[in-house]
Structures are given as structure tokens and as C-alpha cells.
């Protein structure tokens, strides 16, 4: 690993996470999640279960667990198809630790939590890769970094959706 790669991967997750992370209730329907995802250009939403734990529902989950099985997202509850107990990482953890968690769990997203375990954002593998490529290749670093910052952090906090 080069020095620049080592430096990059030692950085904190909070610098690369997206704070735009909506959390819906387990009793909400998949159709409501699809609307939220479409309106906010998201590939996933958090799902809060009755016990207070947070899971995750991805666009792939919707296709594989809902569309191919039942075909009617307005009749399926999030709690029935979301991944319970999402894999989480502390916002102060390193990108290296985040990438290891993703690799070891075969996932592309991590729910980022604060010191109290409260969800505060989401880290997606492709965002980390895009940032690394941008940094290693140089070039229009300032413009792309500004765009990336806006894209990742256009909402300041994880948001619990209430109907």
C-alpha cells in the first residue's frame, strides 16, 4: 500500500459518510420506503424495529425479496424484508476498518453510529472508492470534492420518518 493510500484509509469514517439517512418504522410498507427513496434519490433506508434496533432496506432487497416474491410493495411491511441488525461502524472509526467490515460481511453499506450507538449516517463502498480515485488521480480535486461533500452531506442528521 502506498503512503497516500495508507493515509487515506486511516481517515475517519465521518469524513466520508452521508448524513442523508432516513429511518422508517418496521410497520411501514415497502411502498412508502420506495417513495422516500425515489423522492430523496436514495439506494437504501434504515428500518427501526419495535425493540429500537435499526436494520436496513436496500433497493436490491426490494427487487429480490418483494418484487420477485409477492409483487405488491403496498402489502409488505418493512420489518418483513429489511435486514434486521444492520452492520454498524462508529463515526470515529477508520476507513480501513469500514472496508474490512464490508468485505468480511459481504455488504456494500454500513450504518454509521455515534458514541451512543445512535445512527447518524451511512457509508457506501462506492463513495469511498470514488474519493480514493479522485485523491490518487489528482486533477479537479477541489471541484469534485466540493460536489462530493454536497452529495454526501446534503442533510445534516439521520432522520426518523414519521407519517
VOBA-1610 file (N, C-alpha, C; in pm, whole numbers, padded with zeros to 5 digits, always signed):
BEGIN
Unk+00085-00118+00000Unk+00000+00000+00000Unk+00090+00124+00000Unk+00059+00218-00087Unk+00139+00341-00094Unk+00111+00428+00027Unk+00196+00526+00046Unk+00179+00618+00160Unk+00047+00692+00148Unk+00012+00737+00027Unk-00113+00812+00012Unk-00234+00723+00038Unk-00227+00595-00004Unk-00338+00503+00024Unk-00349+00478+00174Unk-00235+00456+00240Unk-00236+00432+00384Unk-00293+00553+00457Unk-00254+00673+00416Unk-00306+00795+00477Unk-00456+00806+00456Unk-00500+00776+00333Unk-00643+00783+00300Unk-00723+00689+00389Unk-00681+00564+00400Unk-00757+00463+00474Unk-00749+00480+00625Unk-00659+00565+00672Unk-00654+00591+00817Unk-00752+00701+00858Unk-00813+00767+00763Unk-00907+00875+00793Unk-01036+00822+00855Unk-01103+00911+00927Unk-01227+00874+00997Unk-01344+00860+00900Unk-01429+00764+00930Unk-01550+00737+00852Unk-01636+00863+00840Unk-01644+00942+00946Unk-01735+01059+00946Unk-01704+01158+00835Unk-01583+01156+00781Unk-01548+01247+00671Unk-01607+01202+00538Unk-01648+01077+00529Unk-01694+01021+00401Unk-01836+00966+00406Unk-01896+00968+00523Unk-02032+00915+00534Unk-02132+01016+00479Unk-02248+00965+00446Unk-02357+01051+00401Unk-02454+01065+00518Unk-02481+01188+00554Unk-02571+01211+00666Unk-02717+01198+00625Unk-02741+01188+00496Unk-02877+01173+00446Unk-02916+01026+00459Unk-02970+00992+00575Unk-03007+00854+00606Unk-03142+00856+00675Unk-03244+00819+00602Unk-03379+00820+00656Unk-03410+00689+00724Unk-03479+00697+00837Unk-03515+00578+00913Unk-03667+00570+00922Unk-03721+00462+00868Unk-03865+00438+00869Unk-03897+00335+00976Unk-04023+00318+01007Unk-04069+00221+01106Unk-04088+00084+01041Unk-04069-00023+01117Unk-04084-00159+01067Unk-04225-00187+01018Unk-04323-00116+01071Unk-04463-00137+01029Unk-04500-00061+00902Unk-04413+00028+00856Unk-04438+00099+00730Unk-04431-00001+00615Unk-04492+00033+00505Unk-04490-00056+00388Unk-04366-00031+00302Unk-04335-00130+00222Unk-04225-00116+00127Unk-04258-00004+00027Unk-04385+00011-00007Unk-04424+00118-00099Unk-04387+00254-00043Unk-04405+00274+00087Unk-04368+00404+00147Unk-04216+00423+00144Unk-04143+00315+00162Unk-03996+00323+00154Unk-03952+00357+00013Unk-04017+00297-00086Unk-03983+00325-00226Unk-04008+00473-00257Unk-04119+00527-00209Unk-04147+00670-00230Unk-04038+00757-00167Unk-04001+00726-00043Unk-03896+00802+00026Unk-03765+00792-00050Unk-03732+00673-00095Unk-03607+00654-00169Unk-03608+00729-00301Unk-03720+00725-00372Unk-03729+00795-00500Unk-03723+00946-00481Unk-03800+00999-00386Unk-03804+01143-00363Unk-03670+01200-00319Unk-03588+01118-00254Unk-03462+01166-00199Unk-03339+01107-00266Unk-03361+01036-00379Unk-03250+00977-00455Unk-03161+00889-00366Unk-03224+00792-00301Unk-03153+00704-00208Unk-03153+00560-00258Unk-03055+00485-00220Unk-03049+00343-00252Unk-03085+00256-00134Unk-03109+00319-00019Unk-03145+00242+00100Unk-03207+00334+00204Unk-03278+00272+00297Unk-03332+00342+00413Unk-03309+00257+00536Unk-03303+00321+00650Unk-03296+00248+00775Unk-03435+00204+00815Unk-03443+00100+00895Unk-03571+00050+00944Unk-03558+00031+01095Unk-03643+00104+01169Unk-03641+00091+01315Unk-03742-00015+01357Unk-03692-00116+01428Unk-03776-00225+01476Unk-03833-00191+01613Unk-03931-00268+01655Unk-04002-00244+01781Unk-03908-00240+01900Unk-03799-00317+01897Unk-03705-00321+02009Unk-03604-00205+02007Unk-03619-00114+01909Unk-03530+00001+01899Unk-03408-00022+01811Unk-03385-00147+01769Unk-03271-00174+01682Unk-03299-00119+01542Unk-03192-00094+01469Unk-03205-00039+01334Unk-03150-00138+01233Unk-03233-00166+01134Unk-03193-00250+01022Unk-03179-00165+00898Unk-03170-00230+00784Unk-03155-00155+00660Unk-03232-00226+00548Unk-03290-00147+00461Unk-03358-00197+00343Unk-03293-00132+00223Unk-03244-00214+00129Unk-03177-00161+00010Unk-03267-00178-00111Unk-03232-00108-00217Unk-03307-00123-00341Unk-03299-00267-00391Unk-03189-00334-00369Unk-03175-00475-00408Unk-03269-00563-00327Unk-03283-00534-00197Unk-03378-00609-00114Unk-03518-00600-00172Unk-03555-00481-00216Unk-03690-00460-00271Unk-03712-00548-00394Unk-03614-00551-00481Unk-03627-00632-00603Unk-03628-00780-00569Unk-03533-00825-00490Unk-03517-00969-00465Unk-03619-01026-00366Unk-03660-00947-00268Unk-03748-01000-00163Unk-03894-00961-00179Unk-03920-00859-00259Unk-04058-00813-00271Unk-04109-00832-00414Unk-04047-00767-00509Unk-04096-00772-00647Unk-04098-00915-00701Unk-03989-00988-00680Unk-03983-01124-00733Unk-04070-01223-00655Unk-04103-01192-00531Unk-04178-01286-00448Unk-04327-01253-00445Unk-04362-01131-00400Unk-04504-01100-00385Unk-04557-01005-00491Unk-04469-00917-00539Unk-04510-00826-00643Unk-04590-00705-00597Unk-04629-00696-00471Unk-04710-00583-00425Unk-04647-00515-00303Unk-04565-00414-00327Unk-04496-00346-00217Unk-04590-00274-00119Unk-04713-00251-00159Unk-04807-00183-00067Unk-04862-00278+00039Unk-04835-00408+00023Unk-04885-00507+00119Unk-04776-00567+00205Unk-04651-00531+00178Unk-04539-00590+00252Unk-04484-00488+00351Unk-04469-00529+00475Unk-04414-00442+00580Unk-04260-00446+00575Unk-04199-00332+00606Unk-04053-00324+00605Unk-03989-00426+00697Unk-04051-00446+00812Unk-03996-00540+00909Unk-03988-00682+00858Unk-04066-00714+00755Unk-04066-00849+00700Unk-03955-00872+00598Unk-03898-00766+00544Unk-03798-00783+00437Unk-03665-00711+00463Unk-03662-00619+00557Unk-03538-00546+00586Unk-03439-00638+00656Unk-03312-00610+00638Unk-03209-00680+00713Unk-03215-00626+00855Unk-03244-00714+00950Unk-03252-00674+01091Unk-03113-00635+01138Unk-03083-00578+01236Unk-02948-00553+01289Unk-02845-00525+01180Unk-02855-00408+01121Unk-02758-00366+01020Unk-02618-00366+01079Unk-02519-00391+00996Unk-02381-00383+01040Unk-02349-00235+01058Unk-02295-00201+01173Unk-02268-00060+01205Unk-02119-00037+01227Unk-02084+00091+01220Unk-01947+00133+01248Unk-01953+00269+01316Unk-01863+00290+01410Unk-01853+00419+01478Unk-01803+00525+01380Unk-01856+00646+01390Unk-01815+00754+01301Unk-01668+00790+01315Unk-01608+00757+01429Unk-01466+00787+01450Unk-01374+00675+01400Unk-01431+00563+01357Unk-01350+00452+01307Unk-01284+00489+01174Unk-01181+00413+01139Unk-01108+00441+01015Unk-01178+00380+00894Unk-01148+00435+00778Unk-01199+00378+00653Unk-01148+00236+00633Unk-01027+00210+00680Unk-00973+00074+00669Unk-01062-00024+00745Unk-01101+00011+00866Unk-01190-00075+00944Unk-01325-00091+00873Unk-01375+00016+00816Unk-01503+00012+00744Unk-01495-00083+00625Unk-01388-00073+00549Unk-01373-00159+00431Unk-01359-00306+00472Unk-01291-00332+00583Unk-01279-00470+00632Unk-01416-00524+00673Unk-01496-00442+00741Unk-01630-00484+00781Unk-01716-00516+00659Unk-01709-00431+00558Unk-01786-00455+00437Unk-01741-00585+00370Unk-01610-00601+00357Unk-01556-00722+00294Unk-01594-00847+00373Unk-01574-00844+00502Unk-01597-00962+00585Unk-01745-01000+00594Unk-01834-00902+00576Unk-01978-00927+00584Unk-02045-00935+00447Unk-01968-00915+00341Unk-02023-00923+00206Unk-02130-00819+00180Unk-02107-00696+00228Unk-02205-00588+00212Unk-02140-00465+00151Unk-02224-00372+00105Unk-02175-00250+00041Unk-02205-00125+00122Unk-02282-00138+00231Unk-02323-00022+00311Unk-02306-00052+00459Unk-02266+00051+00533Unk-02258+00043+00679Unk-02340+00156+00738Unk-02416+00125+00841Unk-02484+00230+00916Unk-02382+00288+01012Unk-02365+00420+01007Unk-02267+00487+01091Unk-02338+00535+01218Unk-02277+00505+01332Unk-02336+00541+01461Unk-02241+00632+01540Unk-02302+00710+01630Unk-02221+00794+01718Unk-02175+00712+01839Unk-02114+00776+01934Unk-02062+00709+02053Unk-02169+00642+02138Unk-02292+00683+02123Unk-02403+00624+02199Unk-02477+00517+02120Unk-02429+00487+01998Unk-02492+00386+01916Unk-02610+00436+01834Unk-02631+00568+01832Unk-02741+00627+01756Unk-02699+00644+01610Unk-02782+00599+01515Unk-02747+00616+01373Unk-02735+00764+01336Unk-02625+00797+01269Unk-02602+00935+01227Unk-02573+00947+01078Unk-02566+00833+01009Unk-02538+00840+00867Unk-02516+00704+00806Unk-02467+00706+00684Unk-02447+00584+00606Unk-02314+00597+00531Unk-02241+00488+00522Unk-02118+00483+00443Unk-02138+00378+00335Unk-02114+00417+00211Unk-02134+00328+00097Unk-01999+00307+00028Unk-01972+00183-00005Unk-01844+00146-00064Unk-01807+00231-00185Unk-01902+00255-00275Unk-01868+00329-00398Unk-01828+00474-00369Unk-01880+00533-00259Unk-01838+00669-00225Unk-01693+00670-00182Unk-01653+00570-00104Unk-01514+00561-00059Unk-01424+00540-00180Unk-01463+00451-00269Unk-01384+00425-00390Unk-01371+00552-00474Unk-01482+00624-00494Unk-01479+00747-00574Unk-01386+00851-00511Unk-01388+00861-00380Unk-01300+00956-00310Unk-01154+00916-00324Unk-01126+00787-00312Unk-00989+00739-00326Unk-00937+00765-00467Unk-01016+00731-00567Unk-00975+00754-00706Unk-00949+00901-00731Unk-01038+00986-00683Unk-01021+01129-00700Unk-00892+01178-00636Unk-00864+01129-00518Unk-00743+01172-00447Unk-00616+01119-00515Unk-00617+00993-00555Unk-00498+00934-00615Unk-00468+00991-00753Unk-00574+01022-00830Unk-00553+01074-00965Unk-00532+01224-00969Unk-00567+01290-00860Unk-00549+01435-00857Unk-00644+01503-00953Unk-00597+01609-01014Unk-00680+01681-01111Unk-00775+01778-01045Unk-00900+01771-01083Unk-01000+01866-01036Unk-01047+01831-00895Unk-00952+01815-00808Unk-00980+01771-00672Unk-01076+01863-00599Unk-01052+01992-00608Unk-01135+02085-00532Unk-01280+02082-00582Unk-01302+02084-00712Unk-01438+02081-00765Unk-01508+01950-00731Unk-01442+01837-00756Unk-01509+01710-00730Unk-01528+01689-00580Unk-01436+01737-00499Unk-01451+01724-00355Unk-01569+01807-00307Unk-01586+01926-00361Unk-01698+02010-00324Unk-01828+01943-00364Unk-01833+01887-00485Unk-01952+01816-00529Unk-01978+01695-00440Unk-01872+01619-00409Unk-01887+01500-00326Unk-01935+01537-00186Unk-01879+01641-00131Unk-01925+01686+00001Unk-02073+01719-00002Unk-02115+01793-00106Unk-02258+01828-00116Unk-02342+01703-00132Unk-02298+01611-00216Unk-02374+01489-00242Unk-02388+01404-00116Unk-02277+01387-00045Unk-02278+01301+00073Unk-02348+01367+00191Unk-02334+01495+00207Unk-02380+01561+00329Unk-02490+01663+00308Unk-02584+01636+00218Unk-02687+01735+00191Unk-02797+01740+00297Unk-02792+01650+00394Unk-02881+01657+00510Unk-02791+01638+00631Unk-02811+01716+00736Unk-02716+01715+00846Unk-02730+01600+00943Unk-02846+01540+00956Unk-02865+01434+01054Unk-02944+01319+00995Unk-02925+01202+01054Unk-03013+01089+01021Unk-03153+01131+01064Unk-03252+01096+00985Unk-03386+01146+01008Unk-03483+01031+01029Unk-03554+01031+01140Unk-03658+00934+01164Unk-03784+00985+01098Unk-03833+00907+01001Unk-03951+00949+00926Unk-04076+00916+01004Unk-04165+01010+01016Unk-04294+00990+01082Unk-04402+01017+00982Unk-04501+00928+00972Unk-04613+00951+00882Unk-04723+01027+00952
//
